[in-house]
Amino acid sequence: MEKPNLTYINQLARGDKAIEKELISVIKTEFPEEQKDYYHSLAVKDFKKIEENVHRLKHKISILGLEKSYKKANEFEHNLRENSLKGQQDFEKILIAITNYIETI
């Protein structure tokens, strides 16, 4: 499995440590909330909300340099439109990897 990284954030910041710090702060603040919303929507089987949650989380996946994981998340999002949870396990592994990573940055 890919490992999250700060490559894209560093590119966006262009060496400005304040911008880098702000972007990391946004991820550390928003990701746990978005993840919590995802699991809540999943618990109540609200496929439209789950899809919306996955869509928002995909942006964090992309920002953290997880290209293959982004494709998996995208596939899961499309499956949700058909009320299918195919890809859920892979998606949740990505969430775990990100959770573990943001605790270290």
CNS distance restraints for C-alpha pairs under 8 A (distance, minus, plus):
assign (resid   2 and name CA) (resid  66 and name CA) 6.32 0.50 0.50
assign (resid   2 and name CA) (resid  68 and name CA) 7.43 0.50 0.50
assign (resid   2 and name CA) (resid  69 and name CA) 7.40 0.50 0.50
assign (resid   3 and name CA) (resid  66 and name CA) 7.02 0.50 0.50
assign (resid   3 and name CA) (resid  97 and name CA) 7.32 0.50 0.50
assign (resid   4 and name CA) (resid  61 and name CA) 7.98 0.50 0.50
assign (resid   4 and name CA) (resid  64 and name CA) 5.14 0.50 0.50
assign (resid   4 and name CA) (resid  65 and name CA) 5.91 0.50 0.50
assign (resid   4 and name CA) (resid  66 and name CA) 6.00 0.50 0.50
assign (resid   4 and name CA) (resid  97 and name CA) 7.38 0.50 0.50
assign (resid   4 and name CA) (resid  98 and name CA) 6.48 0.50 0.50
assign (resid   4 and name CA) (resid 101 and name CA) 6.65 0.50 0.50
assign (resid   5 and name CA) (resid  64 and name CA) 5.20 0.50 0.50
assign (resid   5 and name CA) (resid  65 and name CA) 5.71 0.50 0.50
assign (resid   5 and name CA) (resid  66 and name CA) 7.84 0.50 0.50
assign (resid   6 and name CA) (resid  10 and name CA) 5.99 0.50 0.50
assign (resid   6 and name CA) (resid  63 and name CA) 7.79 0.50 0.50
assign (resid   6 and name CA) (resid  64 and name CA) 5.84 0.50 0.50
assign (resid   6 and name CA) (resid  65 and name CA) 6.98 0.50 0.50
assign (resid   7 and name CA) (resid  11 and name CA) 6.29 0.50 0.50
assign (resid   7 and name CA) (resid  64 and name CA) 7.44 0.50 0.50
assign (resid   7 and name CA) (resid  65 and name CA) 6.63 0.50 0.50
assign (resid   8 and name CA) (resid  12 and name CA) 6.21 0.50 0.50
assign (resid   8 and name CA) (resid  63 and name CA) 5.97 0.50 0.50
assign (resid   8 and name CA) (resid  64 and name CA) 6.74 0.50 0.50
assign (resid   8 and name CA) (resid  65 and name CA) 6.22 0.50 0.50
assign (resid   9 and name CA) (resid  13 and name CA) 6.09 0.50 0.50
assign (resid   9 and name CA) (resid  20 and name CA) 6.28 0.50 0.50
assign (resid   9 and name CA) (resid  23 and name CA) 6.98 0.50 0.50
assign (resid   9 and name CA) (resid  24 and name CA) 7.85 0.50 0.50
assign (resid   9 and name CA) (resid  63 and name CA) 6.65 0.50 0.50
assign (resid   9 and name CA) (resid  64 and name CA) 7.45 0.50 0.50
assign (resid  10 and name CA) (resid  14 and name CA) 6.07 0.50 0.50
assign (resid  10 and name CA) (resid  15 and name CA) 6.59 0.50 0.50
assign (resid  10 and name CA) (resid  20 and name CA) 6.39 0.50 0.50
assign (resid  11 and name CA) (resid  15 and name CA) 7.65 0.50 0.50
assign (resid  12 and name CA) (resid  20 and name CA) 7.81 0.50 0.50
assign (resid  13 and name CA) (resid  17 and name CA) 7.06 0.50 0.50
assign (resid  13 and name CA) (resid  19 and name CA) 5.36 0.50 0.50
assign (resid  13 and name CA) (resid  20 and name CA) 5.29 0.50 0.50
assign (resid  15 and name CA) (resid  20 and name CA) 7.80 0.50 0.50
assign (resid  16 and name CA) (resid  20 and name CA) 6.33 0.50 0.50
assign (resid  17 and name CA) (resid  21 and name CA) 5.96 0.50 0.50
assign (resid  18 and name CA) (resid  22 and name CA) 6.14 0.50 0.50
assign (resid  19 and name CA) (resid  23 and name CA) 6.16 0.50 0.50
assign (resid  20 and name CA) (resid  24 and name CA) 6.24 0.50 0.50
assign (resid  21 and name CA) (resid  25 and name CA) 6.08 0.50 0.50
assign (resid  22 and name CA) (resid  26 and name CA) 6.23 0.50 0.50
assign (resid  23 and name CA) (resid  27 and name CA) 6.41 0.50 0.50
assign (resid  24 and name CA) (resid  28 and name CA) 6.12 0.50 0.50
assign (resid  24 and name CA) (resid 105 and name CA) 7.86 0.50 0.50
assign (resid  25 and name CA) (resid  29 and name CA) 6.07 0.50 0.50
assign (resid  26 and name CA) (resid  30 and name CA) 5.85 0.50 0.50
assign (resid  27 and name CA) (resid  31 and name CA) 5.46 0.50 0.50
assign (resid  27 and name CA) (resid  60 and name CA) 6.88 0.50 0.50
assign (resid  28 and name CA) (resid  32 and name CA) 7.00 0.50 0.50
assign (resid  28 and name CA) (resid 102 and name CA) 6.33 0.50 0.50
assign (resid  29 and name CA) (resid  33 and name CA) 7.16 0.50 0.50
assign (resid  30 and name CA) (resid  34 and name CA) 6.08 0.50 0.50
assign (resid  31 and name CA) (resid  35 and name CA) 5.96 0.50 0.50
assign (resid  31 and name CA) (resid  57 and name CA) 7.13 0.50 0.50
assign (resid  31 and name CA) (resid  60 and name CA) 7.16 0.50 0.50
assign (resid  32 and name CA) (resid  36 and name CA) 6.07 0.50 0.50
assign (resid  32 and name CA) (resid  99 and name CA) 7.72 0.50 0.50
assign (resid  33 and name CA) (resid  37 and name CA) 6.22 0.50 0.50
assign (resid  34 and name CA) (resid  38 and name CA) 6.17 0.50 0.50
assign (resid  34 and name CA) (resid  53 and name CA) 6.50 0.50 0.50
assign (resid  34 and name CA) (resid  56 and name CA) 7.29 0.50 0.50
assign (resid  34 and name CA) (resid  57 and name CA) 6.63 0.50 0.50
assign (resid  35 and name CA) (resid  39 and name CA) 6.37 0.50 0.50
assign (resid  35 and name CA) (resid  53 and name CA) 7.62 0.50 0.50
assign (resid  35 and name CA) (resid  57 and name CA) 7.39 0.50 0.50
assign (resid  35 and name CA) (resid  95 and name CA) 7.52 0.50 0.50
assign (resid  36 and name CA) (resid  40 and name CA) 6.21 0.50 0.50
assign (resid  37 and name CA) (resid  41 and name CA) 6.12 0.50 0.50
assign (resid  37 and name CA) (resid  53 and name CA) 6.73 0.50 0.50
assign (resid  38 and name CA) (resid  42 and name CA) 6.10 0.50 0.50
assign (resid  38 and name CA) (resid  49 and name CA) 7.69 0.50 0.50
assign (resid  38 and name CA) (resid  50 and name CA) 5.70 0.50 0.50
assign (resid  38 and name CA) (resid  53 and name CA) 5.18 0.50 0.50
assign (resid  38 and name CA) (resid  54 and name CA) 7.00 0.50 0.50
assign (resid  39 and name CA) (resid  43 and name CA) 6.10 0.50 0.50
assign (resid  40 and name CA) (resid  44 and name CA) 6.55 0.50 0.50
assign (resid  41 and name CA) (resid  45 and name CA) 6.00 0.50 0.50
assign (resid  41 and name CA) (resid  46 and name CA) 5.38 0.50 0.50
assign (resid  41 and name CA) (resid  47 and name CA) 7.41 0.50 0.50
assign (resid  41 and name CA) (resid  49 and name CA) 5.85 0.50 0.50
assign (resid  41 and name CA) (resid  50 and name CA) 5.34 0.50 0.50
assign (resid  42 and name CA) (resid  46 and name CA) 6.39 0.50 0.50
assign (resid  42 and name CA) (resid  47 and name CA) 7.40 0.50 0.50
assign (resid  42 and name CA) (resid  50 and name CA) 6.02 0.50 0.50
assign (resid  45 and name CA) (resid  50 and name CA) 7.77 0.50 0.50
assign (resid  46 and name CA) (resid  50 and name CA) 6.11 0.50 0.50
assign (resid  47 and name CA) (resid  51 and name CA) 6.03 0.50 0.50
assign (resid  47 and name CA) (resid  80 and name CA) 6.07 0.50 0.50
assign (resid  47 and name CA) (resid  81 and name CA) 7.31 0.50 0.50
assign (resid  47 and name CA) (resid  83 and name CA) 6.08 0.50 0.50
assign (resid  48 and name CA) (resid  52 and name CA) 6.31 0.50 0.50
assign (resid  48 and name CA) (resid  80 and name CA) 7.52 0.50 0.50
assign (resid  48 and name CA) (resid  81 and name CA) 7.29 0.50 0.50
assign (resid  49 and name CA) (resid  53 and name CA) 6.08 0.50 0.50
assign (resid  50 and name CA) (resid  54 and name CA) 6.14 0.50 0.50
assign (resid  50 and name CA) (resid  80 and name CA) 7.43 0.50 0.50
assign (resid  51 and name CA) (resid  55 and name CA) 6.12 0.50 0.50
assign (resid  51 and name CA) (resid  77 and name CA) 5.39 0.50 0.50
assign (resid  51 and name CA) (resid  78 and name CA) 7.97 0.50 0.50
assign (resid  51 and name CA) (resid  80 and name CA) 5.84 0.50 0.50
assign (resid  51 and name CA) (resid  81 and name CA) 7.08 0.50 0.50
assign (resid  52 and name CA) (resid  56 and name CA) 6.36 0.50 0.50
assign (resid  53 and name CA) (resid  57 and name CA) 6.16 0.50 0.50
assign (resid  54 and name CA) (resid  58 and name CA) 6.00 0.50 0.50
assign (resid  54 and name CA) (resid  73 and name CA) 6.93 0.50 0.50
assign (resid  54 and name CA) (resid  76 and name CA) 7.94 0.50 0.50
assign (resid  54 and name CA) (resid  77 and name CA) 6.13 0.50 0.50
assign (resid  55 and name CA) (resid  59 and name CA) 7.17 0.50 0.50
assign (resid  55 and name CA) (resid  74 and name CA) 7.70 0.50 0.50
assign (resid  55 and name CA) (resid  77 and name CA) 6.76 0.50 0.50
assign (resid  56 and name CA) (resid  60 and name CA) 7.44 0.50 0.50
assign (resid  57 and name CA) (resid  61 and name CA) 6.40 0.50 0.50
assign (resid  58 and name CA) (resid  62 and name CA) 6.17 0.50 0.50
assign (resid  58 and name CA) (resid  70 and name CA) 6.05 0.50 0.50
assign (resid  58 and name CA) (resid  73 and name CA) 6.31 0.50 0.50
assign (resid  58 and name CA) (resid  74 and name CA) 7.31 0.50 0.50
assign (resid  59 and name CA) (resid  63 and name CA) 6.13 0.50 0.50
assign (resid  60 and name CA) (resid  64 and name CA) 6.12 0.50 0.50
assign (resid  61 and name CA) (resid  65 and name CA) 6.72 0.50 0.50
assign (resid  61 and name CA) (resid  66 and name CA) 5.59 0.50 0.50
assign (resid  61 and name CA) (resid  67 and name CA) 7.74 0.50 0.50
assign (resid  61 and name CA) (resid  69 and name CA) 6.98 0.50 0.50
assign (resid  61 and name CA) (resid  70 and name CA) 5.87 0.50 0.50
assign (resid  61 and name CA) (resid  98 and name CA) 7.85 0.50 0.50
assign (resid  62 and name CA) (resid  66 and name CA) 5.52 0.50 0.50
assign (resid  62 and name CA) (resid  67 and name CA) 6.28 0.50 0.50
assign (resid  62 and name CA) (resid  70 and name CA) 5.95 0.50 0.50
assign (resid  66 and name CA) (resid  70 and name CA) 5.97 0.50 0.50
assign (resid  67 and name CA) (resid  71 and name CA) 6.55 0.50 0.50
assign (resid  68 and name CA) (resid  72 and name CA) 6.47 0.50 0.50
assign (resid  69 and name CA) (resid  73 and name CA) 6.11 0.50 0.50
assign (resid  69 and name CA) (resid  91 and name CA) 7.67 0.50 0.50
assign (resid  69 and name CA) (resid  94 and name CA) 6.71 0.50 0.50
assign (resid  70 and name CA) (resid  74 and name CA) 6.06 0.50 0.50
assign (resid  71 and name CA) (resid  75 and name CA) 6.22 0.50 0.50
assign (resid  72 and name CA) (resid  76 and name CA) 6.20 0.50 0.50
assign (resid  72 and name CA) (resid  87 and name CA) 7.15 0.50 0.50
assign (resid  72 and name CA) (resid  90 and name CA) 7.22 0.50 0.50
assign (resid  72 and name CA) (resid  91 and name CA) 6.82 0.50 0.50
assign (resid  73 and name CA) (resid  77 and name CA) 6.09 0.50 0.50
assign (resid  73 and name CA) (resid  87 and name CA) 7.72 0.50 0.50
assign (resid  73 and name CA) (resid  91 and name CA) 5.84 0.50 0.50
assign (resid  74 and name CA) (resid  78 and name CA) 6.31 0.50 0.50
assign (resid  75 and name CA) (resid  79 and name CA) 6.21 0.50 0.50
assign (resid  75 and name CA) (resid  87 and name CA) 7.22 0.50 0.50
assign (resid  76 and name CA) (resid  80 and name CA) 6.22 0.50 0.50
assign (resid  76 and name CA) (resid  85 and name CA) 7.11 0.50 0.50
assign (resid  76 and name CA) (resid  86 and name CA) 6.38 0.50 0.50
assign (resid  76 and name CA) (resid  87 and name CA) 5.03 0.50 0.50
assign (resid  76 and name CA) (resid  88 and name CA) 6.59 0.50 0.50
assign (resid  76 and name CA) (resid  91 and name CA) 7.26 0.50 0.50
assign (resid  77 and name CA) (resid  81 and name CA) 6.78 0.50 0.50
assign (resid  78 and name CA) (resid  82 and name CA) 7.19 0.50 0.50
assign (resid  79 and name CA) (resid  83 and name CA) 6.58 0.50 0.50
assign (resid  79 and name CA) (resid  84 and name CA) 5.12 0.50 0.50
assign (resid  79 and name CA) (resid  85 and name CA) 6.51 0.50 0.50
assign (resid  79 and name CA) (resid  86 and name CA) 6.29 0.50 0.50
assign (resid  79 and name CA) (resid  87 and name CA) 7.78 0.50 0.50
assign (resid  80 and name CA) (resid  84 and name CA) 4.99 0.50 0.50
assign (resid  80 and name CA) (resid  85 and name CA) 6.04 0.50 0.50
assign (resid  80 and name CA) (resid  86 and name CA) 7.87 0.50 0.50
assign (resid  87 and name CA) (resid  91 and name CA) 6.17 0.50 0.50
assign (resid  88 and name CA) (resid  92 and name CA) 6.10 0.50 0.50
assign (resid  89 and name CA) (resid  93 and name CA) 6.25 0.50 0.50
assign (resid  90 and name CA) (resid  94 and name CA) 6.48 0.50 0.50
assign (resid  91 and name CA) (resid  95 and name CA) 6.47 0.50 0.50
assign (resid  92 and name CA) (resid  96 and name CA) 6.27 0.50 0.50
assign (resid  93 and name CA) (resid  97 and name CA) 6.25 0.50 0.50
assign (resid  94 and name CA) (resid  98 and name CA) 6.23 0.50 0.50
assign (resid  95 and name CA) (resid  99 and name CA) 6.04 0.50 0.50
assign (resid  96 and name CA) (resid 100 and name CA) 6.14 0.50 0.50
assign (resid  97 and name CA) (resid 101 and name CA) 6.13 0.50 0.50
assign (resid  98 and name CA) (resid 102 and name CA) 6.06 0.50 0.50
assign (resid  99 and name CA) (resid 103 and name CA) 6.54 0.50 0.50
assign (resid 100 and name CA) (resid 104 and name CA) 7.08 0.50 0.50
assign (resid 101 and name CA) (resid 105 and name CA) 6.80 0.50 0.50
